[in-house]
């Protein structure tokens, strides 16, 4: 039997090496996005399976590395001195701003790999950040780099296509340094302990993790669980697009089938099939957070993505919406479907993906481009209310500071606040969305918006309510107008505004089960009106003081012991309450 | 007479120094009113209160209130449109995977109110109305607020409105705790500054009553000095003015104590490692300067943006609970058993195994554990039994293997923490010294040093009580900073004048004070910190920035200039370092010890009190003193150096 102490030590050294590469990438990069979390680092076994991933890696990017390395197969590098680089969405997933590198790591006789991904702030295209709401082809989203050996030419090409050449150069160097640091770490570890022992430790860990997943999988009820969702229309007047997911759990296999999802659209809300698979993996992992990356395999799930659907983008369809909207919708759908199959781990749907606002213009110091990604309400679970203004499930990053933005860009925030009462009702309510309103301080700026969830709010779980939908409004030419979630190049002059209100998360459990203590808090904090407390939750407050609830009426209402005259009286009384 | 007092949850430790004579006192803490324990310790220490020149006090009152959420009801008055900044955080989530639940800010929504006012980064856009302010403040008091924080957007770079608001409110309610964000924190980002302000206001009433309670029991209250998170010493009034500065009071005292010792032995680069019962704290010190940070999250969603020592903390100490995860890995902490009921070997609980139980099972600590308060008999069988149930059986290994696994997991985790600190600070930690203290520090020092490639370890005398000693060795540090926004090169004159101004505020000379610039490359949101000399020219600074990875390519904008001075408090180091007391019979004994590599050996057990300068030997052995045990594995040698310091050095085999 292997020595458990040595095994433990080797595994922790492997993890430390992967973490070191990621810490180094972030610390040496110059973009706030990379520094604050939009990276992933993973180590792979010689058979191509994932071994370890960075402790702080962004979940979707980490999953995308797994599907990418798996898809490369024979094309994976064997010469440690020549890493490969790519951002090709059709041949790896993600968007053009997701730059991935993979390098060979000799492991004794065999070769394994280390892969590092970073989300760059810009790599060209018609709108900064790679999401052009009006894009009809991928060329409008930026520069595509097919799988290529890493050298200075590639770096030069990327730098000269970026709107932020200086930071892109630094970020690129940092990413290469991370790959090299990871390789050096592994080489050193191998020299000290020999790869036979290290690989044996890794495989034993993988086996244990897979066993743990298999036993956790027993918690899933068998059956087919179908969920569907609607995406905003790409162009005003067009029909909204549907996503459909059927999860079938049987004794032997789990099928994840997107049959019934609408075809590719002429707009950025498509993603490649590898992205779809990565999103499914990512959602699945959210359900079993206690199991490490190596416990999950692509083959655990039988995933079917219908050809020609918007989840199977092919050249030249644009895919810019992958990371900001579509992946999160798929992740949510997966969590929603599995929540119906699993007790205790289930939760309501998140109000995210992100909503992207871009303001570009010519300032005193030259061209500027401000890109904001908002948060939304998180889904509630059996453990409590959802998180307000949470980051989407695909990411693990942070929002910039308003003061920092106002110092660097000619905009002024009018509002940045919780959008109270927008989480779905329930025993535990969904997290609230966010209201964000920005004023342009400069003439001749261009506004682009890529937002979603204006048609259908995040679903609840266990009879919890749906969260509110999102909306976008612009203030131009002296008046407010409702806008679609797909704006590109709208002229903004001084004093013009954009307001975005993001979606709430879904609620969990029947609203009548919500504890009166929590409801009183909701009423006191202005999250819930007295009318809604009565209508949705069956609790009647006698006065505006939230401590003062009418226990007799509440009992009647909550236990459905109402006569018809009671109902009429109640309805009148409730209608008379202020909102 | 100089006195250091450290009030913990269980015990109040006191260390006094008078004419080179050292005394230690340990009395039970009095959680209902901590000042009671404080004064009873003081009365044991001296019968002549008039002889006390200085009392250096490290306190955990603020930290505990924040972590346990037992602070005051705080009202927030903020800019219209930004009521929820504290709740929105930075749009983050607590963990990468799994369910995230609601976050509760320190100020509940109903006590967050807005007033019409607005500033841009440089000027007031909409002035604040004093009448509106007073009405809002009155409504907050009426609704039960016990403290008020005024926090406006851009108040750091344009403080006019916030200052006016503070003056208006304190003028009207002079005795109430009222704070303004720009006074409490110099963070130029709203969420971190508001959060720091809220945390200060949240603990203010508690800290105020605590310190005044202590003050009342002192003949001369002005002798009281409080250790703050950057290791400086402040008066009780200064501590009350920004109570959150005391959040890392205890660990900071230890680090500065370590610095004083390492300075005396001319070792400017070291890692201070404090491992106690509940946590492990490490701080990287290079060139004699402990790493400082302004960016630290106390818990999810509560960053504290005041200057503090950059101490990495993990919830793993002697009393931390160990368990086995569903995938068969050993997990340690953050849950701890504290001193009561304590580890399984204390005999008061049998359900949770702890790190100390693993140390006992392996013979690394004696079953007759010597503490400063006397000998404690530990129940080896109870430790074995619990460890067997909780760790060995689930893993299918022997109890000894399980215990070794627990310890190597703990040590690896700590080494990782230190390695990452080095990486972020761009320092190679392998040429640093590991300075280990705290009850469990010397026990694990070699195990932590090994994976880091550290070859030299120093353990101070009375290592278990070193944090309390730290206060006596602390040097008063004063700092101030000025927010700015000018180009590094074209603003060179401005830079010098800000440095001069800062130095003047500290009553110091511009050339002897230490300066640090916060700069960001134009077009980048990312700031980095750069230590600067007052005589350094801008082109020279630029050159250094170019050579700094992650600093960008310029041109650089200076966003903050910080200046600090480290005063010199007369302290006689050899006098302050305690003499180690003998704990056992002079005849040396042996006991069988299992090391974390799984090998066991019969080890000599040495009494540290019986050793004197120049004594040396080779591992494996165990060196015991009251309150701490040092384990020397076979690959290390030991010797006793000056000041009673125990040196461990790796053999070059």
Boltz contact constraints between the chains, C-beta under 6 A:
constraints:
  - contact:
      token1: [A, 4]
      token2: [B, 397]
      max_distance: 6.0
  - contact:
      token1: [A, 4]
      token2: [B, 401]
      max_distance: 6.0
  - contact:
      token1: [A, 4]
      token2: [B, 405]
      max_distance: 6.0
  - contact:
      token1: [A, 5]
      token2: [B, 404]
      max_distance: 6.0
  - contact:
      token1: [A, 5]
      token2: [B, 405]
      max_distance: 6.0
  - contact:
      token1: [A, 5]
      token2: [B, 408]
      max_distance: 6.0
  - contact:
      token1: [A, 5]
      token2: [B, 598]
      max_distance: 6.0
  - contact:
      token1: [A, 8]
      token2: [B, 405]
      max_distance: 6.0
  - contact:
      token1: [A, 8]
      token2: [B, 408]
      max_distance: 6.0
  - contact:
      token1: [A, 9]
      token2: [B, 408]
      max_distance: 6.0
  - contact:
      token1: [A, 12]
      token2: [B, 412]
      max_distance: 6.0
  - contact:
      token1: [A, 16]
      token2: [B, 416]
      max_distance: 6.0
  - contact:
      token1: [A, 23]
      token2: [B, 420]
      max_distance: 6.0
  - contact:
      token1: [A, 23]
      token2: [B, 423]
      max_distance: 6.0
  - contact:
      token1: [A, 27]
      token2: [B, 424]
      max_distance: 6.0
  - contact:
      token1: [A, 27]
      token2: [B, 550]
      max_distance: 6.0
  - contact:
      token1: [A, 28]
      token2: [B, 549]
      max_distance: 6.0
  - contact:
      token1: [A, 28]
      token2: [B, 550]
      max_distance: 6.0
  - contact:
      token1: [A, 30]
      token2: [B, 524]
      max_distance: 6.0
  - contact:
      token1: [A, 30]
      token2: [B, 526]
      max_distance: 6.0
  - contact:
      token1: [A, 30]
      token2: [B, 552]
      max_distance: 6.0
  - contact:
      token1: [A, 32]
      token2: [B, 525]
      max_distance: 6.0
  - contact:
      token1: [A, 32]
      token2: [B, 526]
      max_distance: 6.0
  - contact:
      token1: [A, 35]
      token2: [B, 526]
      max_distance: 6.0
  - contact:
      token1: [A, 59]
      token2: [B, 96]
      max_distance: 6.0
  - contact:
      token1: [A, 166]
      token2: [B, 553]
      max_distance: 6.0
  - contact:
      token1: [A, 167]
      token2: [B, 524]
      max_distance: 6.0
  - contact:
      token1: [A, 208]
      token2: [B, 327]
      max_distance: 6.0
  - contact:
      token1: [A, 208]
      token2: [B, 328]
      max_distance: 6.0
  - contact:
      token1: [A, 209]
      token2: [B, 327]
      max_distance: 6.0
  - contact:
      token1: [A, 212]
      token2: [B, 326]
      max_distance: 6.0
  - contact:
      token1: [A, 212]
      token2: [B, 327]
      max_distance: 6.0
  - contact:
      token1: [A, 285]
      token2: [B, 97]
      max_distance: 6.0
  - contact:
      token1: [A, 286]
      token2: [B, 97]
      max_distance: 6.0
  - contact:
      token1: [A, 289]
      token2: [B, 97]
      max_distance: 6.0
  - contact:
      token1: [A, 289]
      token2: [B, 98]
      max_distance: 6.0
  - contact:
      token1: [A, 290]
      token2: [B, 326]
      max_distance: 6.0
  - contact:
      token1: [A, 347]
      token2: [B, 99]
      max_distance: 6.0
  - contact:
      token1: [A, 375]
      token2: [B, 91]
      max_distance: 6.0
  - contact:
      token1: [A, 378]
      token2: [B, 100]
      max_distance: 6.0
  - contact:
      token1: [A, 381]
      token2: [B, 99]
      max_distance: 6.0
  - contact:
      token1: [A, 383]
      token2: [B, 99]
      max_distance: 6.0
  - contact:
      token1: [A, 383]
      token2: [B, 101]
      max_distance: 6.0
  - contact:
      token1: [A, 384]
      token2: [B, 101]
      max_distance: 6.0
  - contact:
      token1: [A, 384]
      token2: [B, 102]
      max_distance: 6.0
  - contact:
      token1: [A, 385]
      token2: [B, 102]
      max_distance: 6.0
  - contact:
      token1: [A, 387]
      token2: [B, 100]
      max_distance: 6.0
  - contact:
      token1: [A, 387]
      token2: [B, 102]
      max_distance: 6.0
  - contact:
      token1: [A, 387]
      token2: [B, 103]
      max_distance: 6.0
  - contact:
      token1: [A, 389]
      token2: [B, 88]
      max_distance: 6.0
  - contact:
      token1: [A, 389]
      token2: [B, 91]
      max_distance: 6.0
  - contact:
      token1: [A, 390]
      token2: [B, 93]
      max_distance: 6.0
  - contact:
      token1: [A, 390]
      token2: [B, 100]
      max_distance: 6.0
  - contact:
      token1: [A, 391]
      token2: [B, 91]
      max_distance: 6.0
  - contact:
      token1: [A, 391]
      token2: [B, 92]
      max_distance: 6.0
  - contact:
      token1: [A, 391]
      token2: [B, 93]
      max_distance: 6.0
  - contact:
      token1: [A, 396]
      token2: [B, 96]
      max_distance: 6.0
  - contact:
      token1: [A, 398]
      token2: [B, 90]
      max_distance: 6.0
  - contact:
      token1: [A, 398]
      token2: [B, 92]
      max_distance: 6.0
  - contact:
      token1: [A, 399]
      token2: [B, 90]
      max_distance: 6.0
  - contact:
      token1: [A, 399]
      token2: [B, 91]
      max_distance: 6.0
  - contact:
      token1: [A, 401]
      token2: [B, 189]
      max_distance: 6.0
  - contact:
      token1: [A, 401]
      token2: [B, 190]
      max_distance: 6.0
  - contact:
      token1: [A, 402]
      token2: [B, 190]
      max_distance: 6.0
  - contact:
      token1: [A, 403]
      token2: [B, 154]
      max_distance: 6.0
  - contact:
      token1: [A, 403]
      token2: [B, 189]
      max_distance: 6.0
  - contact:
      token1: [A, 403]
      token2: [B, 190]
      max_distance: 6.0
  - contact:
      token1: [A, 404]
      token2: [B, 189]
      max_distance: 6.0
  - contact:
      token1: [A, 404]
      token2: [B, 525]
      max_distance: 6.0
  - contact:
      token1: [A, 406]
      token2: [B, 121]
      max_distance: 6.0
  - contact:
      token1: [A, 407]
      token2: [B, 121]
      max_distance: 6.0
  - contact:
      token1: [A, 414]
      token2: [B, 81]
      max_distance: 6.0
  - contact:
      token1: [A, 415]
      token2: [B, 81]
      max_distance: 6.0
  - contact:
      token1: [A, 416]
      token2: [B, 82]
      max_distance: 6.0
  - contact:
      token1: [A, 417]
      token2: [B, 83]
      max_distance: 6.0
  - contact:
      token1: [A, 417]
      token2: [B, 84]
      max_distance: 6.0
  - contact:
      token1: [A, 418]
      token2: [B, 84]
      max_distance: 6.0
  - contact:
      token1: [A, 418]
      token2: [B, 87]
      max_distance: 6.0
  - contact:
      token1: [A, 524]
      token2: [B, 110]
      max_distance: 6.0
  - contact:
      token1: [A, 525]
      token2: [B, 109]
      max_distance: 6.0
  - contact:
      token1: [A, 525]
      token2: [B, 110]
      max_distance: 6.0
